[in-house]
Amino acid sequence: MAQTSPDREVTTDYNAYAVSTDQIATFDGQPRRDLPLTRTIEAAALLPDQSISETTFTVPATPTFEACASAFARGTLISTVMGPIAVEDLIPGDLIETHRGPQPLVWKGSTSYLPDFASDTTSLTHLLRLPGIDMDQSDLLLGPAARMVIRQDRFSDLLNCDAVLAPASDYIDGDRVLEITPQGPVQLYHFALQRHGIVRANGYEMESYHPGRVSTLEIGASVREMMLSIFGHLNDLEGFGDLAFPRTTRSVIETLRVA
């Protein structure tokens, strides 16, 4: 595991590759041929001593793992205390602007959308494009795992909160929010903060990474153990803490009624 000083520029070749299921390997004691294809995640974590670790992981190509590294496309501008910075240029320790104020980025992961990736389990079959908020903002290109902030006045009475988090893919309408299938690879990223927070990505309010509920009962011991190994800054997955706002779906939001 390589470590670098936090003030040293960190550069990594963030490429992801599919691995054939015919390769001789096992996962949780099962033949690889009985499991989904895999993809590579490149991860960088801010360790307790303020050094940065960079590690490569090969994980099953399933939504659970893909979600941690596939929210924002390369070139997405994230609001920081130093101004907008492209997501690929962020490093652990950078201070990100959030709804709670500046927070340090403590982990960043990257993988790729790959055209014609032959797996029935992958979530990365398409990307989403949202239009630029104004003339100064570029379109926002997202992975299917990205969640956006939805604000409505009625949430205060119904949910005792100002906003909720919903999958951006719920808002695909063929007009402003489009599902697209690029013909070439697209570099994707996600990142975690000291506390789960709302960040600005090309001006849109989006959430930082949080795995949600990850109990052994729900995801299995092997998956949980592999998930924990990816996040080198944590001793356990409960270290992600609470969500900044509740997560829900567009269909649930549209059924909410004020009494």
BAFI-3210 file (N, C-alpha, C; in Angstrom, 3 decimals, decimal comma, padded with zeros to 6 digits):
// residues 259
n [1|2|3|4|5|6|7|8|9|10|11|12|13|14|15|16|17|18|19|20|21|22|23|24|25|26|27|28|29|30|31|32|33|34|35|36|37|38|39|40|41|42|43|44|45|46|47|48|49|50|51|52|53|54|55|56|57|58|59|60|61|62|63|64|65|66|67|68|69|70|71|72|73|74|75|76|77|78|79|80|81|82|83|84|85|86|87|88|89|90|91|92|93|94|95|96|97|98|99|100|101|102|103|104|105|106|107|108|109|110|111|112|113|114|115|116|117|118|119|120|121|122|123|124|125|126|127|128|129|130|131|132|133|134|135|136|137|138|139|140|141|142|143|144|145|146|147|148|149|150|151|152|153|154|155|156|157|158|159|160|161|162|163|164|165|166|167|168|169|170|171|172|173|174|175|176|177|178|179|180|181|182|183|184|185|186|187|188|189|190|191|192|193|194|195|196|197|198|199|200|201|202|203|204|205|206|207|208|209|210|211|212|213|214|215|216|217|218|219|220|221|222|223|224|225|226|227|228|229|230|231|232|233|234|235|236|237|238|239|240|241|242|243|244|245|246|247|248|249|250|251|252|253|254|255|256|257|258|259]
n.u [000,855|000,800|001,872|001,505|002,590|000,210|000,435|001,503|001,247|-001,114|-001,362|-003,108|-003,664|-006,749|-008,277|-010,647|-011,226|-012,855|-013,025|-012,562|-014,886|-013,913|-011,429|-009,140|-010,165|-011,588|-014,411|-015,521|-015,445|-016,702|-016,845|-015,417|-016,787|-019,446|-020,097|-020,634|-019,144|-016,139|-014,930|-012,528|-011,708|-010,237|-008,918|-008,492|-007,513|-007,759|-005,746|-005,625|-003,194|-002,884|-001,659|-001,881|-003,403|-003,271|-005,006|-005,785|-008,660|-010,291|-013,494|-016,821|-018,936|-021,356|-024,245|-023,869|-021,082|-020,326|-021,650|-020,130|-018,207|-019,073|-020,560|-020,070|-019,035|-015,827|-014,409|-016,500|-017,311|-016,596|-017,633|-015,375|-013,458|-011,494|-012,557|-014,226|-013,332|-012,221|-013,543|-011,792|-009,404|-009,478|-008,167|-007,729|-008,235|-008,709|-010,825|-014,220|-017,053|-020,072|-023,521|-023,284|-021,145|-017,546|-015,974|-013,612|-012,513|-012,394|-012,174|-011,873|-013,156|-012,812|-014,025|-014,896|-017,329|-018,015|-018,515|-020,707|-020,285|-020,284|-022,263|-024,846|-025,385|-024,363|-024,690|-023,942|-024,979|-025,736|-025,563|-026,419|-027,567|-027,740|-028,961|-026,910|-027,019|-026,936|-025,658|-022,987|-022,413|-021,527|-023,140|-024,254|-022,887|-023,745|-023,448|-025,571|-025,892|-025,976|-027,374|-029,709|-030,532|-033,751|-035,947|-038,756|-041,397|-043,323|-042,044|-041,094|-043,317|-044,212|-042,010|-040,275|-037,920|-035,790|-035,279|-034,996|-033,301|-033,048|-032,799|-031,122|-031,763|-034,455|-035,667|-035,464|-036,617|-036,537|-036,262|-035,153|-033,641|-031,672|-031,223|-028,263|-026,044|-022,918|-020,498|-017,904|-015,394|-016,028|-014,753|-015,515|-016,415|-016,617|-016,997|-016,267|-017,063|-016,020|-018,328|-021,470|-022,686|-024,154|-023,212|-021,994|-022,216|-021,263|-022,990|-025,353|-027,161|-025,963|-025,444|-022,749|-020,768|-022,321|-022,828|-025,316|-027,597|-025,794|-025,746|-024,638|-026,621|-028,157|-026,458|-024,623|-021,797|-019,334|-019,478|-019,761|-017,308|-015,517|-016,374|-015,644|-012,880|-012,289|-012,581|-010,263|-009,956|-011,609|-012,649|-014,874|-017,960|-020,012|-018,904|-019,467|-021,569|-024,615|-027,161|-027,335|-029,801|-033,064|-033,323|-035,168|-037,610|-038,691|-041,317|-042,382|-042,169|-044,014|-046,379|-046,697|-048,619|-049,831|-051,298]
n.v [-001,192|002,000|005,139|008,642|011,996|014,428|016,895|016,438|016,142|013,940|011,518|009,275|006,562|006,193|003,707|001,215|-002,239|-004,992|-008,314|-011,607|-014,210|-016,699|-016,845|-018,318|-018,338|-017,698|-016,670|-016,157|-018,897|-019,939|-021,007|-018,841|-018,665|-018,783|-016,323|-012,751|-010,703|-008,755|-005,526|-002,851|-000,778|002,205|003,585|006,249|007,218|009,208|008,812|008,257|009,408|011,464|010,873|009,716|006,968|004,847|002,530|-000,360|-002,127|-005,161|-005,926|-007,425|-006,781|-005,237|-003,356|-002,600|-002,325|-000,759|001,639|003,121|004,414|005,759|008,162|010,801|012,120|012,396|015,637|016,962|019,737|020,404|022,185|023,810|025,100|026,453|027,186|026,056|022,732|020,198|016,929|014,781|015,859|016,277|015,563|013,486|015,233|017,731|020,582|020,532|022,348|022,235|021,715|021,948|023,505|023,840|020,695|018,051|016,053|012,626|010,240|008,893|007,335|005,597|004,409|002,992|003,711|001,380|000,710|-001,796|-003,652|-006,835|-007,932|-009,122|-008,070|-005,542|-002,059|-000,029|000,558|002,714|006,334|009,543|012,727|016,040|019,309|022,297|024,592|027,343|029,772|029,703|027,214|023,856|020,983|018,376|015,284|012,140|009,061|006,128|005,751|008,173|010,546|013,180|016,348|017,063|019,620|020,757|022,753|021,460|019,335|020,020|019,950|017,340|015,579|016,663|017,860|019,695|018,794|015,997|013,060|011,770|009,307|010,460|009,273|008,750|010,937|011,063|012,255|012,507|015,001|017,294|015,818|013,310|009,929|008,484|006,677|006,430|005,864|005,284|004,678|006,154|007,999|007,678|008,922|009,002|010,336|010,461|012,275|013,709|013,783|012,693|014,643|017,446|018,460|020,712|020,131|021,024|023,091|021,843|020,456|017,736|014,507|013,454|010,424|007,666|004,536|003,671|001,379|-001,305|-003,837|-007,077|-008,994|-008,020|-007,629|-009,682|-011,489|-011,716|-009,747|-007,457|-007,491|-007,131|-004,618|-003,032|-003,223|-001,576|001,003|002,535|004,427|003,962|002,097|000,565|000,090|001,515|003,875|005,795|007,240|009,165|009,798|012,842|013,833|012,286|009,377|008,644|007,938|009,171|008,395|007,938|010,508|011,885|010,858|011,882|013,712|016,642|016,668]
n.w [000,000|-001,047|000,301|000,612|001,219|002,419|001,149|-001,246|-004,754|-006,037|-008,415|-010,448|-012,629|-013,552|-014,590|-015,559|-015,839|-017,368|-016,136|-017,154|-016,501|-016,711|-015,659|-013,376|-010,254|-007,026|-005,051|-001,897|-001,631|-003,876|-007,332|-009,770|-012,183|-011,503|-010,636|-010,964|-013,588|-013,047|-011,921|-011,798|-009,056|-008,241|-005,363|-003,025|000,162|003,131|005,771|009,403|010,277|008,571|006,182|002,758|001,346|-001,499|-003,338|-005,300|-006,175|-007,011|-007,730|-007,542|-010,336|-009,489|-008,334|-005,595|-005,162|-007,358|-006,936|-005,157|-006,581|-008,843|-009,391|-010,468|-013,582|-015,180|-015,183|-013,978|-012,007|-008,724|-005,893|-003,828|-000,999|-002,261|-004,608|-007,670|-008,470|-010,643|-010,430|-010,784|-010,009|-007,315|-004,081|-001,172|001,833|000,771|001,151|000,979|-000,054|001,726|002,791|005,464|005,854|005,215|004,604|005,038|002,337|002,571|001,291|-001,979|-004,854|-007,992|-011,114|-014,327|-016,828|-019,258|-022,619|-023,931|-021,891|-020,740|-018,641|-016,593|-014,172|-013,725|-012,900|-014,482|-017,161|-018,564|-018,672|-017,166|-018,226|-017,244|-017,874|-018,124|-015,411|-015,756|-018,123|-017,513|-016,577|-017,262|-018,810|-016,618|-016,090|-015,050|-013,142|-012,761|-010,004|-008,716|-006,460|-006,082|-004,552|-003,442|-002,926|-001,199|000,080|001,602|002,830|005,337|007,065|006,658|006,902|008,673|007,831|005,566|003,021|000,712|-000,517|-003,721|-006,342|-009,208|-011,583|-011,400|-012,432|-015,129|-018,157|-020,842|-021,852|-020,221|-018,375|-019,361|-020,458|-021,441|-023,633|-023,899|-026,494|-025,986|-023,367|-020,144|-017,567|-014,160|-010,904|-007,292|-003,972|-000,459|002,508|005,688|007,181|005,989|003,349|001,540|-001,610|-004,171|-007,548|-010,617|-010,064|-009,272|-006,512|-004,905|-003,339|-001,150|-001,002|000,597|002,037|002,898|004,440|005,598|006,829|007,926|007,688|005,602|003,336|003,386|004,748|003,331|001,327|002,891|004,255|002,122|001,241|003,457|003,310|001,172|002,075|003,463|005,436|007,519|010,447|010,673|008,853|009,919|010,523|008,646|009,567|010,098|007,580|005,717|004,833|004,511|002,397|-000,525|-003,086|-006,310|-006,857|-004,318|-003,209|-004,782|-003,857|-001,362|000,904|002,435|005,580]
ca.u [000,000|001,616|001,413|002,135|002,302|-001,006|000,677|002,105|000,258|-001,384|-001,913|-003,345|-004,333|-008,015|-008,926|-011,309|-011,243|-013,651|-012,226|-013,330|-015,310|-013,209|-010,165|-009,119|-010,234|-012,806|-014,874|-016,348|-015,461|-017,459|-016,110|-015,591|-017,753|-020,797|-020,208|-020,642|-017,868|-015,580|-014,357|-011,496|-011,924|-009,052|-009,361|-007,524|-008,100|-007,004|-005,556|-005,596|-001,945|-002,942|-001,072|-002,874|-003,167|-003,875|-005,127|-006,623|-009,497|-011,099|-014,754|-017,897|-019,592|-022,718|-024,560|-023,338|-019,710|-020,218|-022,195|-019,163|-017,202|-019,643|-021,578|-019,757|-018,117|-014,620|-014,673|-017,497|-016,717|-017,073|-017,361|-014,477|-013,091|-010,565|-013,271|-014,590|-012,229|-012,679|-013,588|-010,603|-008,252|-009,616|-007,404|-008,107|-007,771|-009,299|-012,023|-015,362|-018,183|-021,277|-024,603|-022,867|-019,888|-016,447|-015,650|-012,527|-012,711|-011,609|-012,044|-012,338|-013,055|-013,009|-014,126|-015,269|-018,381|-017,430|-019,569|-020,816|-019,787|-021,163|-022,646|-026,262|-025,525|-023,830|-025,600|-023,385|-025,421|-026,031|-025,289|-027,471|-027,091|-028,600|-028,510|-026,245|-027,955|-026,943|-024,710|-021,631|-022,280|-021,616|-024,057|-023,774|-022,934|-023,801|-023,686|-026,894|-025,950|-026,003|-028,611|-029,793|-031,345|-035,082|-036,459|-040,146|-041,836|-044,152|-041,232|-040,945|-044,467|-044,382|-040,835|-039,460|-036,624|-035,905|-035,044|-034,780|-032,376|-033,686|-031,937|-031,276|-032,369|-035,920|-036,165|-035,276|-037,868|-036,328|-036,201|-034,081|-032,800|-031,595|-030,420|-027,389|-025,170|-021,705|-019,895|-016,558|-015,273|-016,173|-014,220|-016,505|-015,857|-017,444|-016,130|-016,884|-016,607|-015,951|-019,736|-022,284|-023,093|-024,656|-022,164|-022,383|-021,556|-021,727|-024,077|-026,449|-026,998|-025,850|-024,926|-021,482|-021,011|-022,696|-023,295|-026,635|-027,634|-024,858|-025,642|-024,281|-027,855|-028,681|-025,561|-023,772|-020,519|-018,235|-019,623|-019,473|-015,869|-014,863|-016,708|-014,832|-011,485|-012,155|-012,564|-009,134|-009,962|-012,593|-012,516|-016,105|-018,803|-020,859|-018,177|-020,030|-022,500|-026,000|-027,411|-027,648|-031,247|-033,615|-033,345|-036,457|-037,717|-039,618|-042,690|-042,827|-042,316|-045,234|-047,558|-046,782|-049,677|-049,891|-052,591]
ca.v [000,000|003,209|006,286|009,876|013,159|015,076|018,071|016,001|015,907|012,517|011,218|007,857|006,201|005,629|002,907|000,014|-003,274|-006,184|-009,518|-012,754|-015,157|-017,965|-016,829|-019,236|-017,587|-017,964|-015,604|-016,765|-020,336|-020,344|-020,823|-017,521|-018,722|-018,636|-014,975|-011,735|-010,136|-007,827|-004,282|-002,285|000,499|002,863|004,327|007,032|007,494|010,012|007,995|009,047|010,171|012,478|010,399|009,277|005,636|004,593|001,092|-000,851|-003,244|-005,861|-006,212|-007,835|-005,689|-005,163|-002,000|-002,312|-001,853|000,292|002,896|003,897|005,044|006,044|009,216|011,980|011,902|013,218|016,995|017,588|020,723|020,310|023,422|023,676|026,396|027,081|027,377|024,808|021,841|018,998|015,819|013,937|016,538|016,314|014,575|013,448|016,386|018,947|021,024|020,611|023,124|021,443|022,427|022,118|024,236|023,059|019,394|017,406|014,828|011,587|009,060|009,054|006,129|005,785|003,277|003,479|003,189|000,733|000,291|-003,235|-004,453|-008,005|-008,440|-008,914|-007,502|-004,191|-000,905|000,966|000,307|004,018|007,500|010,555|014,083|017,142|020,531|023,294|025,433|028,643|029,853|029,481|025,849|022,795|019,905|017,478|013,885|011,344|007,638|005,770|005,736|009,533|011,048|014,630|016,932|017,550|020,510|021,199|023,355|020,532|018,364|020,437|019,457|015,899|014,790|017,406|018,160|020,652|018,186|014,553|012,624|010,831|008,975|011,331|008,482|008,816|012,153|010,981|012,630|012,621|016,407|017,935|014,757|012,320|008,717|008,408|005,509|006,794|004,810|005,029|004,683|007,418|007,914|008,046|009,122|009,400|010,643|010,534|013,350|013,341|013,489|012,712|016,017|017,900|019,191|021,322|019,542|021,866|023,914|021,028|019,895|016,279|013,981|012,738|008,982|006,983|003,218|003,320|000,259|-002,322|-004,884|-008,402|-009,691|-007,496|-007,760|-010,859|-011,256|-011,540|-008,437|-006,434|-007,485|-006,511|-003,200|-002,376|-003,155|-000,487|002,287|002,397|005,449|003,570|000,821|-000,174|000,824|002,428|005,129|006,784|008,078|009,330|010,508|014,267|013,928|010,965|008,917|008,135|007,868|010,146|007,910|008,174|011,961|012,329|010,403|012,569|014,728|017,329|016,358]
ca.w [000,000|-001,153|001,071|000,208|002,059|001,953|000,333|-002,500|-005,803|-006,222|-009,735|-010,631|-013,875|-013,125|-015,628|-015,061|-016,856|-017,103|-015,992|-017,615|-015,466|-016,907|-014,947|-012,236|-009,003|-006,281|-004,167|-000,863|-001,801|-005,043|-008,589|-010,377|-013,278|-010,963|-010,104|-012,011|-013,993|-012,070|-012,403|-010,937|-008,396|-007,685|-004,182|-002,262|001,476|004,089|006,964|010,645|010,423|007,515|004,931|001,774|000,790|-002,798|-003,488|-006,381|-005,761|-008,002|-007,031|-008,436|-011,072|-008,989|-007,868|-004,268|-005,288|-008,374|-006,431|-004,380|-007,438|-010,171|-009,359|-011,270|-014,692|-015,253|-015,610|-013,111|-011,111|-007,342|-005,153|-002,683|-000,425|-003,198|-005,853|-008,339|-008,856|-011,339|-009,483|-010,921|-009,407|-005,865|-003,323|000,237|002,591|000,214|001,857|000,070|000,450|001,938|003,470|006,853|005,836|004,627|005,177|004,302|001,571|003,240|000,429|-003,356|-005,653|-009,422|-012,030|-015,649|-017,695|-020,424|-023,543|-024,224|-020,773|-020,789|-017,333|-016,281|-012,835|-013,612|-012,930|-015,398|-018,530|-019,162|-017,837|-017,197|-018,510|-016,819|-018,551|-017,299|-014,673|-016,430|-019,230|-017,022|-016,092|-018,254|-018,489|-015,574|-016,517|-013,822|-013,163|-012,250|-008,539|-008,172|-005,873|-006,058|-003,490|-003,826|-001,881|-001,298|001,339|002,385|003,551|006,734|007,811|006,497|007,235|009,629|007,237|004,466|001,721|000,654|-001,551|-004,639|-007,482|-010,371|-012,659|-011,269|-013,081|-016,579|-018,816|-022,277|-022,227|-019,468|-017,811|-020,431|-020,344|-022,596|-023,683|-024,632|-027,298|-025,486|-021,907|-019,421|-016,215|-013,153|-009,572|-006,159|-002,842|000,862|003,385|007,103|007,457|004,776|003,123|000,247|-002,307|-005,446|-008,706|-011,728|-009,559|-008,749|-005,171|-004,944|-002,077|-001,103|-000,911|001,839|001,586|003,384|005,376|005,138|007,832|007,415|007,341|004,339|002,191|003,510|005,423|002,374|000,680|003,901|004,506|000,975|001,279|004,484|002,867|000,209|002,772|004,372|006,492|008,528|011,139|010,391|007,927|010,674|010,612|007,729|010,322|009,642|006,335|005,872|004,631|004,190|001,016|-000,961|-004,536|-006,879|-006,740|-002,945|-003,056|-005,456|-003,116|-000,079|001,016|003,722|006,236]
c.u [000,891|001,012|002,174|001,782|001,071|-000,768|001,369|001,007|000,112|-001,990|-002,004|-004,007|-005,612|-008,696|-009,530|-011,403|-012,146|-012,716|-013,085|-013,689|-014,630|-011,865|-010,243|-009,037|-011,523|-013,139|-015,842|-016,499|-016,230|-016,617|-016,425|-016,651|-019,190|-021,059|-020,211|-019,233|-017,409|-015,136|-013,358|-011,965|-010,584|-009,519|-008,201|-008,183|-007,162|-006,928|-005,463|-004,326|-001,798|-002,150|-002,194|-002,491|-003,890|-003,851|-006,044|-007,370|-010,190|-012,345|-015,788|-018,560|-021,071|-022,976|-023,956|-021,936|-019,599|-020,677|-021,157|-018,178|-017,769|-020,739|-021,315|-018,753|-016,916|-014,968|-015,733|-016,808|-017,392|-016,681|-016,501|-014,167|-012,122|-011,232|-013,596|-013,341|-012,811|-012,548|-012,343|-009,373|-008,357|-008,740|-007,880|-007,441|-008,298|-010,584|-013,140|-016,451|-019,410|-022,339|-024,289|-021,642|-018,788|-016,197|-014,518|-013,009|-011,822|-011,416|-012,558|-012,134|-013,346|-013,127|-014,584|-016,564|-017,684|-018,548|-019,523|-020,194|-020,750|-021,426|-024,111|-026,448|-025,106|-024,929|-025,171|-023,704|-025,700|-025,566|-026,447|-026,842|-028,148|-028,085|-027,805|-027,249|-028,051|-025,871|-023,281|-021,378|-022,419|-022,694|-023,412|-023,971|-022,762|-023,881|-025,035|-027,019|-026,106|-027,376|-028,560|-030,706|-032,654|-035,612|-037,903|-040,582|-042,575|-043,332|-041,097|-042,080|-044,549|-043,232|-039,925|-038,033|-036,846|-035,835|-034,961|-033,795|-033,056|-032,735|-032,189|-031,963|-033,890|-036,500|-035,861|-036,615|-037,730|-036,225|-035,025|-033,118|-032,820|-030,794|-029,577|-026,498|-023,941|-021,101|-018,468|-016,521|-015,442|-015,686|-015,256|-015,866|-016,972|-016,502|-016,944|-016,246|-016,547|-017,341|-020,495|-022,835|-023,608|-023,593|-022,743|-021,534|-022,095|-022,952|-025,250|-026,125|-027,058|-025,308|-023,519|-021,789|-021,361|-023,276|-024,715|-026,551|-026,776|-024,666|-025,297|-025,520|-028,348|-027,766|-024,651|-022,401|-019,387|-018,279|-019,281|-017,971|-015,117|-015,141|-015,811|-013,388|-011,256|-011,964|-011,507|-009,105|-010,877|-012,232|-013,741|-017,005|-019,778|-020,193|-018,650|-021,039|-023,880|-026,052|-027,754|-029,137|-031,776|-033,487|-034,725|-036,453|-038,730|-041,062|-043,231|-043,058|-043,651|-046,498|-047,704|-047,853|-049,637|-051,266|-053,390]
c.v [001,242|004,326|007,515|010,961|013,861|016,296|017,724|015,740|014,413|012,319|009,722|007,636|005,478|004,916|001,665|-000,991|-004,421|-007,383|-010,706|-013,669|-016,499|-018,000|-017,716|-018,416|-017,958|-016,760|-016,236|-018,264|-020,836|-020,172|-019,473|-017,552|-018,561|-017,224|-013,966|-011,350|-009,113|-006,538|-003,765|-000,959|000,988|003,754|005,054|007,454|008,334|009,229|008,865|009,866|011,238|012,105|009,909|007,898|005,520|003,098|000,766|-002,092|-003,848|-006,369|-006,728|-006,633|-005,656|-003,760|-001,648|-001,732|-000,692|001,644|003,750|004,649|005,547|007,099|010,310|011,653|012,834|014,603|017,708|018,523|020,672|021,594|023,135|025,068|027,147|027,385|026,043|024,029|020,613|017,795|014,946|014,547|016,661|015,240|014,598|014,578|017,694|019,294|021,294|021,455|022,225|022,293|022,655|023,018|023,358|021,758|018,775|016,184|013,759|010,340|009,401|007,748|006,426|004,455|003,839|002,873|002,622|000,293|-001,209|-004,102|-005,618|-008,589|-008,127|-008,173|-006,044|-003,133|000,106|000,631|001,605|005,107|008,471|011,907|015,091|018,417|021,467|024,232|026,828|028,639|029,536|028,046|024,855|021,797|019,001|016,043|013,003|009,857|007,332|005,827|007,120|009,882|012,572|015,098|017,446|018,368|020,900|021,709|022,351|019,521|018,730|019,906|017,935|015,095|015,447|017,613|019,060|020,010|016,672|014,278|011,567|010,516|009,926|010,593|008,468|009,967|012,195|011,266|012,777|014,045|017,093|016,899|013,581|011,095|008,616|007,172|005,857|005,596|004,476|005,061|006,082|007,192|008,439|008,075|009,279|009,660|010,738|011,659|012,859|013,024|013,555|014,112|016,266|018,788|019,802|020,716|020,235|022,686|023,146|020,544|018,373|015,788|013,418|011,252|008,554|005,633|002,876|002,156|-000,878|-003,399|-006,206|-009,154|-009,284|-007,744|-008,974|-010,525|-010,978|-010,178|-007,329|-006,336|-006,822|-005,022|-002,464|-002,234|-001,996|000,855|002,261|003,399|005,069|002,243|-000,054|000,706|001,752|003,793|006,181|007,682|008,145|010,020|011,967|014,523|012,523|010,655|008,362|008,065|008,900|009,685|008,123|009,657|012,417|011,845|011,105|013,660|015,362|017,105|017,627]
c.w [000,000|-000,324|000,619|001,193|001,531|001,092|-000,989|-003,518|-006,021|-007,595|-009,899|-011,974|-013,524|-014,290|-015,007|-016,191|-016,424|-017,025|-016,354|-016,466|-015,621|-016,201|-013,717|-010,963|-008,312|-005,435|-003,195|-001,100|-003,006|-006,299|-009,192|-011,481|-012,800|-010,469|-011,240|-012,433|-012,961|-012,744|-011,366|-010,351|-007,857|-006,544|-003,529|-000,958|002,322|005,401|008,214|010,830|009,341|006,255|004,026|001,261|-000,541|-003,060|-004,641|-005,908|-006,976|-007,291|-008,026|-009,094|-010,726|-008,445|-006,516|-004,351|-006,272|-007,844|-005,719|-005,267|-008,758|-010,154|-010,391|-012,373|-014,590|-015,796|-014,793|-012,122|-009,744|-006,615|-003,926|-002,129|-001,324|-004,538|-006,493|-008,762|-009,531|-010,411|-009,576|-010,263|-007,890|-005,231|-001,870|001,015|002,045|000,953|000,850|000,713|000,568|002,628|004,943|006,968|005,269|005,381|004,379|003,527|002,194|002,394|-000,967|-004,102|-007,108|-010,139|-013,366|-016,138|-018,923|-021,364|-023,766|-023,138|-020,547|-019,407|-017,071|-014,966|-012,742|-013,632|-013,983|-016,850|-019,278|-018,201|-017,961|-017,506|-018,108|-017,455|-017,585|-016,657|-015,284|-017,498|-018,804|-016,585|-017,236|-017,851|-017,440|-016,040|-015,285|-014,114|-012,539|-010,734|-007,925|-007,607|-005,800|-004,939|-004,071|-002,660|-002,184|000,068|002,217|003,174|005,024|007,589|007,792|007,090|008,262|009,123|006,024|003,087|001,857|-000,480|-002,409|-005,784|-008,640|-011,514|-012,580|-012,078|-014,583|-017,259|-020,331|-022,771|-021,530|-018,877|-018,779|-020,008|-021,602|-022,499|-024,521|-025,358|-026,869|-023,975|-021,336|-017,993|-015,215|-011,771|-008,532|-004,997|-001,572|001,659|004,828|007,638|006,135|004,565|001,724|-000,380|-003,582|-006,562|-009,951|-011,325|-008,993|-007,341|-005,259|-003,606|-002,241|-000,903|000,504|001,428|001,991|004,368|004,832|006,203|007,166|006,968|005,958|003,152|002,259|004,068|004,440|001,712|001,669|004,166|003,353|000,921|002,274|004,032|001,904|000,899|003,878|005,498|007,644|009,184|010,946|009,537|008,635|010,835|009,620|008,434|009,701|008,283|006,615|005,760|004,315|002,701|000,685|-002,479|-005,031|-006,691|-005,340|-002,719|-003,642|-004,755|-001,769|-000,123|002,387|004,327|006,428]
res [m|a|q|t|s|p|d|r|e|v|t|t|d|y|n|a|y|a|v|s|t|d|q|i|a|t|f|d|g|q|p|r|r|d|l|p|l|t|r|t|i|e|a|a|a|l|l|p|d|q|s|i|s|e|t|t|f|t|v|p|a|t|p|t|f|e|a|c|a|s|a|f|a|r|g|t|l|i|s|t|v|m|g|p|i|a|v|e|d|l|i|p|g|d|l|i|e|t|h|r|g|p|q|p|l|v|w|k|g|s|t|s|y|l|p|d|f|a|s|d|t|t|s|l|t|h|l|l|r|l|p|g|i|d|m|d|q|s|d|l|l|l|g|p|a|a|r|m|v|i|r|q|d|r|f|s|d|l|l|n|c|d|a|v|l|a|p|a|s|d|y|i|d|g|d|r|v|l|e|i|t|p|q|g|p|v|q|l|y|h|f|a|l|q|r|h|g|i|v|r|a|n|g|y|e|m|e|s|y|h|p|g|r|v|s|t|l|e|i|g|a|s|v|r|e|m|m|l|s|i|f|g|h|l|n|d|l|e|g|f|g|d|l|a|f|p|r|t|t|r|s|v|i|e|t|l|r|v|a]
***
